[in-house]
Amino acid sequence: MRSIHVMTLLAIAGSAAAVHGQDSIANTPGLPGDAINPLAGNQQVLSYVADLTPFGTSWGTTFGIVPIMKGVRTDPLFFTGFVGANGISDDLLQKVEYASDSYALWEVAPGVGVNPDSNTAPSMFVSPTGTSSQFAVGMDNSLDVNGFGGDSISTAIVNYDPDEPNRLYVTRIEAGSTVDAAGTGASGSGVFSSLDADGNTYVRTDGFGSGGALLAPSGENWFRIKADERVNGAVNLLDGNGATSNADWLLVNSGNRHPQPSNVPASVAGNDGLVAGANFSSQFVRGAMAPLTSASDHFGPDANGFTPNDHRGQLGQTTRNLLNSGVATFAVAAKDQPDDTRQINVWSVDATGGVVEAHSFPPPFTLVDPTDGKTINYIPGTSEFRQYVGITGFRSDAGIVGLGQDADGNNYAAAVLSEFGVSFDLAMQSVVVRFDEAGDNEE
């Protein structure tokens, strides 16, 4: 038995409204439950209200938490499949129209929900007016149909009134699937990679696990699915022929390894945005349409004049401009002079994905935690950023370097350092570098 949700945690002001649309309960107890069937034509787009439940922190900040989306179901032995990679848009749209005209609203009670095949229809529907703020969340789910295993990609476009931020208006969209609606086969693996607030959802596919009647990809692929254009009806099938609807095929059957990509959102790049990712040839890969630009122009020098030429893992990204210019900032773990993955490489891009400025930051050979005095001494061949190993490059959505900025305008990049050079290292430490817009390493 498993039933999995994607949760969203947001900072809110004021108190929450009455609990509506938090979850749903099937008409019939037990299996199969009422999770969405991603292959059903009448469940490709569903809209509903979800109210945040508030709680406070010791510092007096009020947050709200809510389950945005359940996992999907296809295997009759389980309530849902497994939720895999998942994430939230980095950008936030303001003063935009709501994604749907009306949203189902219900109090949690047995039977009521949005699944037209497994729930009693909600008795209330609301149609918000005016403009809203908007972000998006996404996830991939395991599918098992007639013995064929694949994945589905789900996107939720979430709107809210800034004057009532504890009520979310959710438009849940089944963006794509590597299993066909008839259950005749699976084209392989489909992994959620990233998305922007407009709902442009980036997906990586390959032929791993393919079987049955579907054509498997012959290489590695990136798609941008325009989730906001999806409607109820046919499943958006991702296979060796591309996508059947509402998608751009950006990386086409590449023979080079390409982990899951990030993106430059449409809100800062224009049009539908840009894909931006890495490959195993240590190149920064980006563009609005195929063929993409692949170059190693993202490496920047460190304070000692050394410039890396090799990287590991996916890209971290933010739309905050952490350097002197550009519309977005990226980061990746890079190789240092002793050939260990100890550099944090940071660069900015313009609206075309072109590299504007790049810098690298190696941690010192001795690190001392300012709060508890914990000391890490660099050991050649062992002290590295190691979170890129294993299946991370093929099933994880996030980059291993995080980027951020505090209220005072200080810029930060963070990664996890393994002291003993193994991926299961229990002595891993979070390492944070603070730098200014000129790329000067402050500490």
N, C-alpha and C positions, 0 to 999 in steps of 0.2 A: 504494500500500500504506500502510495506517495501522492501528495498534493502540494504543488509548489507554486509560489507567487513571486513576482518581482515587486519589491517594496520601494516606495519613494519617501525620503525624509527631507522635509523642507522647513526653513525658518518662516514662521508666521507671526502675525500680530493679532492680539485679541483672543477671543474664545471661539471654539469650534461650534458649527451648527449641529443640529441633530444628526445622528448617524444614519446615513442613507447610502445605499449602493456600495457598502464596504466589501461585501462578499455576496455569494448566493448559495442556495441550497437546492439540490435536485428535488424534483417531485417524488422520486422513488428512492428510499434509503439504500445505501450500499452502492456497489458498482452498477453502471459505469460512471455515475456522477454527472456533473453538469459543466465540466470544463469544455472550452470551445473545441470543436472539430475543425482544424485548419483546412481540411479538404472539402468541407461542405460549402456549396455555393451561397447559401443564405447566411453564412457566418464569416464572410470575408471582411465586412465592416460592421462594427457594432458600437453604439454610442451610449454612454451612461455617466451618471454622476458618482463621484467618490469624495467623501468628506474626510478631511484629515482629523486624526485624534491628537489633541495637544498634550505635550508634556514639557516640563521645565528642567533646566540644568541648574547646577549649583551656582553658576555665574549669572543666573537670572534671564537666560535666553530661552524663548519659547520656540519649540519645534513642533511640527506635526508629522505624523507617519500614517501611511495608508498603503494597502495592497493595490497597485495600479492594474496588474494583469495576472490572471492565473496562467499556469502552464497549460499547454494544449493536451488533448487526449486523442489517441488512435488505438492504442493497445487495450483490448478489453479486460486485461488482467490488472490494470492500474488506473487510478483516477486521472493522473497526468503523466506525461513524459518528463524527462529531466530538462530543467532549464539550464542552459549552458552559459555562453558568453552573454553579458548584458551590460547596458550602459545608458547614460543620459547625455543629451546634447550639451555642448559647452556654451552655446549661445542662447540668448533669450530674446524673443521677438516682443515688441510692445506695440500697442494700439493696432492690433490686427483683428480681423473678423474671426468668429468662432469656426472651428473646422467642420462642425455639423450644425444642421438647422435645429435639431431637437435631441434631447438626451433623456434616457430612461432614469427614473428616480423611484427608489423603493426603500422601505425600512426592512432590515434583515428579518426574514421570516421563511419558514419552510416552503419551498416550491418556487419562490419568486426570483427572477433573474433575467438576464438578457439572452440566454441560449434559447432560440425558438423551438428547439427539438427536445429540450430537457427541463425547461422551466415554465412556470406560469408567467404570462406576460405582465410586466409592471403596470400598475394602474395609473401611474403619473408620468407625464413627460413634460419637460421644461424647455423653453426656447429662449435662451439668454439674448439680450439685446445690447447694442453698443459695441465697443471694441474690448479687446482682452490682451493679456500677456500670454505667450505661448512658448512651451518647450516640448521636447519629445524624449521618449525612452524606447529602448529596443531590446530584444533578446532572441536567442535561438533555442529551439526545443527539439528533443529527440522524437522521431516518429518511428512506429513499427506497424507496417500494414502488410498483411498476408506474408509475413516473414521477411519483408524487405525493410531494411533500416536506412533512414535518411534523416533529414532535418527540415524544420520549418522556421521561418523568420517572422517575428511579430513586432509591429511598431505601434506605439500609442502616441498620438498627438494630443497634448494636454493644454487646455486653455483655462484661464482663471481671471476673474475680475480683481485688479489690484486692491480694490476697496473691500473685497471679501476673499482673501487669499486662501482661506481654509476650505473652500469648495472648489473641487477640480472637475472640469468637464472633459471627459476622456473619450476620444475616438480611437477605438482599438481596430487595427488593420492587420490582416494576414498578408504580409508583404510578398512572400515567396516560399517555395517548397521544392525540395529535391525528390519528392515522392509525388506521383501523379494521382489525381482524384479517383481514378479507377483502381488503383492499387496494383498495377501491373508491373511495377518496378521502382527502383531508386537510381537516380543518376550519380549519387555519391554523397559527398559531404558539403553542407552549407553552413557557414559560420557568420553570425552577426559580428560586424567589425566596428562600426561607428555610425553616427547619424548627426544631423543638424536639426535646429528647431523647426525648420520647414517640413521635416519628415523625410528628407532625402536620406535613405538608408543604404549603407555600404556593406556589401556581403562578399565573402570569399568562398569560392567553390573549387572542388577538385573531384576526381573520380574515385576517391577512397570509399570502399564499401558498396560500390555500385553493383547492380544486378537486375535481372528481369528485362523487360522490353524497352527501357529507356536508353537513350544514347548518353554514355558517360563522357565528360570532358576529357580531352587528350592532354591537357596541361592544367595550369593554375589560372584562375579567373577572378577578376573583380567586377562587381556590378554596382551600379547606383540605382536603387529602386525608388521611384517617385511615389512614396506611400500615400501622399495626399491625393493622388489621382486614382487610387484603387476604388473599385465599387464592388458590390455584391455580384456574384456570378462566377466566372471561371477562375480556377486557381492559377496563379502566376508561377508556372513551372520553370525551374532553372536546370538546364541540362546541357549536353554538348552542342545543342543548336542555339544556345543563348537563353533569353528569357522570353516568355510568351507575351508579356504586356508590361507597360509602365516602367521600363528599365532601360538603362544605357549599359552596354557591354564595354567596359573600360580597359580591362586587361584580358586579352583573348588567348586562351590556351598557351600560356607561356611555359617554356621548358625550364625556366629559371625559378627557383623557390622565391615566393612572395608571401610573407606573413600577412595577417589581417591589416588593412589600411586604416588610417585616420582620414581626416578631411579638412578642407578649408570651407567653412559654412557659406551657404548662399547669401547670408545676411552681410558678409564682409567681402565675398568674392564676386557677387552678382550672379545672375542667371540661376543655374542649379548647383553652384558651388564646384569645388574641385576635390578629386581624390588625392590623397597624399600618403605615401607609405614607403616601405623599405624593401629591398630584395637581398638575396644572399650574396650578391656581388658588391655589397657595401655601397649601393647607390640609393639616392633619394629619388623616388618615382612619383610623378605628379602630373596632373592635367585635368582638363574639363571633358575631353573625349579621347578615344583611341585614335592614333597611337599616342601613348604617354611619353613624357620626357623622363629619361633615366640618366642621372649624372651624379658624380661624387663631389659636387660643389658645395655640400652642406657642412663639410668639416672646417672647423676654425681653430686658430692657434690658442695654446694656453699661455699663461703668464711667462713661461720659460721659452716661448717661441716654438714649441713642439706642436705639430698639427697631426692628429690621427688620420689614418687612411682606411680604417676598418671598423665596422660597428656590429652590434649584436642586439637582437630583439626588435619589437615594434616601436613605433614612435609615440611619445607623449606629446600633447598638443594643448594649446589654449588660444583663445581669440584675444586675450590681453596682449598688448604690445610691450614685451619686456625689454626690448632693445631699442635702439634709437628710432627705427622706422620699420614699417611693415604692417600687415593686417592680421598676422597670426604668428605664433612662436612655437617651434618644435624642439624636441630633445630626444636623444638616444644615448644608450651606453656605448662607449667606444674603447678601442684598444689603446693602451698606454705604451710607453717606450719599452718596458720589460715584457711586452706582449700579453699583459693581463688586461681584462676588461675593467678598467678603473677610472676612465674619463667619463665625464658627463658633457656631451656635446650639445650646444644650444644654438639655434639659428632662427632668424625671422624670414618671412616670405612676403612678397607683394600679392596683389589680387590675381596674378597669373600663376602663382606658385614659384616664381623665380626667387632664388636666394638673395637676400638683401645684406645680411650681416651674420657672421658666425663666430662662436667662441667655444673653447673647451675648458673644463675645470677638473683637474685631478685632485682627489683628496690628499692631504699630507700623509707622509709615511707613519706619523704617529698622530692618532686622533684621541682627544680627551673630551669626554662628555662634560659640559659645564655645570650640569646639575648634580651628578652623582660621582664624578671623577672616574668613571669607567674609561679605561685606556685600551685602544686597539693599535697594535703594532703591525705594520705591513709585513706580510710574509710572501716573498715572491712565489708565484705559481698557485697561490691559495686564496689570497684576499682579493675578491673580485665581486662585481655585480653579476650574480649568477642566475637571475630569475628568467633568463631566456631559454634555459635548457628544457629537454623533454618535449612535450606536446604544446608548449606555450606558443610556438610559432604557427600552430595549426588549429588550435581550439580556443585561445584566449583573445579577448577583444582589446585589452588595455596594453599600453606601453609600459615598460618597467621603470621609466623615469617620469615623475610627476612634476608639473610646473604650477606656480601660483604667485600671488601677490597679496601682501597684507594691506590694511587700511592706510598705512603710512607710505605706501608706494614701494616698499622693499620687495625685490624679486627673489624667488626661491626655486631651486630645482632639488629634487629628492629622489633617492634610490636606496635599495636595501643591499648592504654589503655582507657577504658571507666571509666570516673570518677564516674558515678552514677549507674553503674551496669546493664544497659539495652542496648539491641542491637541497639536501635535507638537513643542512647545518642548523642546529638549534641555537647557535650563538650569533645569529644574524642581527645586524644593527642597521637602523635607519640613519642614513647620512644625508645631511642637508647643506647645500651651499647657498649663500646669499650673495647677490651681485647687483650692480647698478646697470643703468641702461646702456652704458658704454662697454659692458661686459667685464668690468673690473671685478675681480674676486675680492669681496669684502671679508668674508670668513666662512 
